[in-house]
Every structure is written in C-alpha cells, then in structure tokens.
Amino acid sequence: MLTDPMYTPFKNGIDATGAKAVYWELLEDDGYRFDEEKLKKLVTKKTRLIGVCNPHNPTGRVMTKQELKAIADIAVDKKINIVSDELWEDIVFDDHKHISIASLGPEVSDLTLTSWGFSKTFGVAGL
C-alpha cells in the first residue's frame, strides 16, 4: 500500500516486481492528510506492506504522531510490514517535527524497515 500522490519511482519498483500496488489517497484539504478509516478499508488479507514516506515526497507533509500511530496500529493488528522512507527527516520547516514510525514501540519497530540516506541532508547524491 502506498499513498497517492507518491514519489513515482516507488510505483515503478513495485511494477517491476509484478506485485500489485494499492493506493490510499491523501486528502488535499489541510495539507495532504490521510483518512485512517479509508486505509483500514483498503487493508485485506493480501496486504503485505504499507509504504510510509515521512516527510512525504512529493507533498512535503510531515506526519503527526497520531497519524503514524494510526498506521502503526493497523500494521501491528494485521501483522503487516512497513517500509518507512525517511530520507527527508532533517529537512522540515515551521513547527513540524519528524517522528520515525519505528520509534513508536517495539511491536512497530519489529515490523519496520526504515530507509535513510545522506543525499538530501548533506547534498551528496550518489553515495
């Protein structure tokens, strides 16, 4: 499961594996928030992965702890793995604060693969 909109290469990678992506639409009102109830309805017995991009690319949205907890609760309840792209974690503005979904507890951490890199924070793409 991935958000819509999303960073296009994520979709390309899924398509290349032959897996079927399911998208949950971010609501443009109030800065691209997600609808927790819609996410719950989209999860099926076939759901194997929830992709989280926080801060979100391409919208820039920084998820709140409550939003991340809602995703984490679904993942833990249904035993669904999470891939969390946190490449932009050091580049947030205003009063927003990046929170890693894996930091919400050991049950979530055990299901989560977190990715990060130097390219955005330190401007060293390609490393």
DADABEL-V668931 format. One record per residue. N is the residue number from 1. PHI is phi as a letter, one per 20 degrees, with the letter a starting at -180 (none if undefined). PSI is psi in degrees with one decimal (999 if undefined). Layout:
BEGIN
[[N	PHI	PSI] [N	PHI	PSI]]
END
This chain:
BEGIN
[[1	none	134.7] [2	c	157.4] [3	f	158.0] [4	c	114.3] [5	f	169.8] [6	b	168.9] [7	f	116.3] [8	g	-40.1] [9	g	-23.8] [10	f	-45.9] [11	f	-44.2] [12	g	-40.4] [13	f	-41.3] [14	f	-46.3] [15	g	-37.6] [16	f	-24.5] [17	e	-12.5] [18	n	1.2] [19	f	161.2] [20	d	118.3] [21	e	141.6] [22	d	133.8] [23	d	136.6] [24	d	127.0] [25	f	130.7] [26	f	140.2] [27	e	124.0] [28	f	-28.7] [29	f	144.8] [30	l	37.2] [31	m	43.3] [32	m	56.5] [33	e	163.7] [34	d	153.6] [35	e	108.3] [36	g	-40.8] [37	f	-38.5] [38	f	-42.5] [39	g	-44.6] [40	g	-40.2] [41	f	-28.8] [42	f	-22.3] [43	f	129.9] [44	c	-178.6] [45	f	-19.8] [46	e	-11.4] [47	f	125.3] [48	d	-19.3] [49	b	138.6] [50	d	122.4] [51	e	128.0] [52	c	131.0] [53	c	107.0] [54	b	115.7] [55	g	145.8] [56	f	137.3] [57	d	117.9] [58	d	3.4] [59	e	-23.2] [60	n	-1.4] [61	f	131.7] [62	d	117.8] [63	f	144.5] [64	e	164.8] [65	f	-37.5] [66	f	-41.0] [67	f	-45.5] [68	f	-39.2] [69	f	-37.9] [70	f	-43.8] [71	f	-45.7] [72	f	-41.7] [73	f	-41.4] [74	f	-46.8] [75	f	-44.7] [76	f	-44.7] [77	f	-40.0] [78	d	0.6] [79	l	51.4] [80	d	131.7] [81	f	153.2] [82	c	134.7] [83	d	120.1] [84	d	111.1] [85	e	111.7] [86	d	32.7] [87	g	-32.5] [88	e	14.7] [89	g	-30.2] [90	e	-2.4] [91	d	82.2] [92	c	152.3] [93	c	171.0] [94	l	-136.4] [95	e	16.0] [96	f	150.2] [97	c	129.6] [98	f	133.4] [99	c	129.0] [100	f	131.6] [101	f	-31.2] [102	f	-18.7] [103	f	-3.0] [104	f	-4.4] [105	q	162.3] [106	f	-32.7] [107	f	-39.8] [108	f	-44.3] [109	g	-39.6] [110	f	-24.1] [111	e	-3.8] [112	d	134.6] [113	d	118.7] [114	d	130.9] [115	d	144.5] [116	b	163.6] [117	b	173.5] [118	e	-17.1] [119	f	-42.1] [120	e	-49.3] [121	f	-42.8] [122	d	2.7] [123	m	39.5] [124	c	60.9] [125	g	143.4] [126	n	-11.0] [127	e	999]]
END
